Each structure stands twice: as C-alpha cells, then as structure tokens.
Amino acid sequence: MEKELLFITVIGEDRKGIVAKISDLLYRFDVNIEDISQKIMGAYFVMTMLVDMKDSPRPLEELRAGLEKIGTELGMQIQIQHENIFKMMHRI
C-alpha cells in the first residue's frame, strides 16, 4: 500500500514537552513518524517531521486542527502540508 506522506514544521520558543505533545497526538491518530529533525537555533526550537498518515482512520483536517490546538497552547507555529502539495510547489 502506498504511503500518504505529510510534512510537519514546528517553530517557536524552546520549552519542555514540544516533541512529547506532538508525537502523542500523532500516536493517537495512528500516524507514523518516518523522519524527524530538530534543532535549537538561539532561543528557538525548529523541528521538521515527515509522517505517514495512510493507516489513520481520521481525516487530515482533524489532524490539522489538533496540531493547531497544540501550537496555540505552546505559543508555536505548527504547519502541516501534504507531500503532493509540497511537490507541486517545488516543481521547476
């Protein structure tokens, strides 16, 4: 079965629990983390994730809403983008 890949980006002030809150939401939505990169740049936390949503019984918009709620709680910017949209935006 083909994967349904999404990119998640997280940017904001560094604090405890960022990865835990986001990965817990992904776990509850049955979304698999394929790749993750995180870095502290000055006082800012920057993370990118590549996740696979093919096994999730819940729609993308519900996942987006959950991530937005976490972003609001943590005072961070969290964006999610489907791989197909990413590919279309970066075609030459």
C-alpha positions as CSV (number, residue, x, y, z in Angstrom):
1,M,0.0,0.0,0.0
2,E,1.3,3.5,-0.9
3,K,2.2,5.9,1.8
4,E,0.4,9.1,2.4
5,L,3.2,11.4,3.4
6,L,2.9,14.8,5.2
7,F,5.4,17.4,6.2
8,I,5.0,19.0,9.7
9,T,7.1,22.0,10.7
10,V,7.2,23.5,14.2
11,I,8.9,26.8,15.1
12,G,8.8,28.7,18.3
13,E,10.4,29.4,21.6
14,D,12.1,26.4,23.1
15,R,10.4,24.7,26.0
16,K,9.9,21.3,27.5
17,G,7.3,18.9,26.1
18,I,7.1,20.0,22.5
19,V,8.1,16.7,20.9
20,A,6.1,14.8,23.5
21,K,2.8,16.6,22.8
22,I,3.1,16.4,19.0
23,S,4.2,12.7,19.0
24,D,1.4,11.8,21.4
25,L,-1.1,13.4,19.0
26,L,0.4,11.5,16.1
27,Y,0.2,8.3,18.1
28,R,-3.4,8.8,18.9
29,F,-4.2,9.5,15.2
30,D,-2.3,6.3,14.2
31,V,0.2,8.4,12.2
32,N,3.7,7.0,11.8
33,I,6.8,9.3,12.1
34,E,9.0,8.4,9.1
35,D,11.7,11.0,9.8
36,I,12.3,13.8,12.3
37,S,14.8,16.6,12.6
38,Q,15.0,19.1,15.4
39,K,17.4,21.9,16.3
40,I,17.7,24.7,18.8
41,M,18.6,28.0,16.9
42,G,19.3,30.6,19.5
43,A,16.2,30.6,21.7
44,Y,14.1,29.0,19.1
45,F,13.1,25.4,18.6
46,V,12.8,24.2,15.0
47,M,11.5,20.8,14.0
48,T,10.6,19.1,10.8
49,M,8.8,15.8,10.5
50,L,7.9,13.5,7.7
51,V,4.9,11.4,8.7
52,D,2.8,8.7,7.1
53,M,-1.0,9.0,7.5
54,K,-2.1,6.0,5.5
55,D,-3.2,4.0,8.5
56,S,-5.0,6.8,10.2
57,P,-8.8,6.4,10.4
58,R,-9.2,10.1,10.9
59,P,-9.2,12.9,8.2
60,L,-6.3,15.3,7.6
61,E,-8.4,18.3,8.7
62,E,-8.8,16.7,12.1
63,L,-5.1,16.2,12.5
64,R,-4.5,19.8,11.3
65,A,-6.9,21.0,14.0
66,G,-5.2,19.0,16.7
67,L,-1.8,20.4,15.7
68,E,-3.2,24.0,15.6
69,K,-4.5,23.5,19.1
70,I,-1.1,22.3,20.4
71,G,0.5,25.3,18.6
72,T,-1.8,27.7,20.4
73,E,-1.2,26.0,23.8
74,L,2.6,26.2,23.3
75,G,2.7,29.6,21.5
76,M,4.3,28.0,18.5
77,Q,3.7,27.9,14.7
78,I,2.9,24.4,13.5
79,Q,2.2,23.8,9.8
80,I,1.2,20.6,8.0
81,Q,1.4,20.1,4.3
82,H,0.6,17.1,2.1
83,E,3.6,15.7,0.1
84,N,1.7,16.2,-3.1
85,I,1.2,20.0,-2.4
86,F,4.9,20.3,-1.5
87,K,5.9,18.6,-4.7
88,M,3.7,20.8,-6.8
89,M,5.0,24.0,-5.1
90,H,8.6,23.0,-5.7
91,R,8.4,21.8,-9.3
92,I,10.7,23.6,-11.8
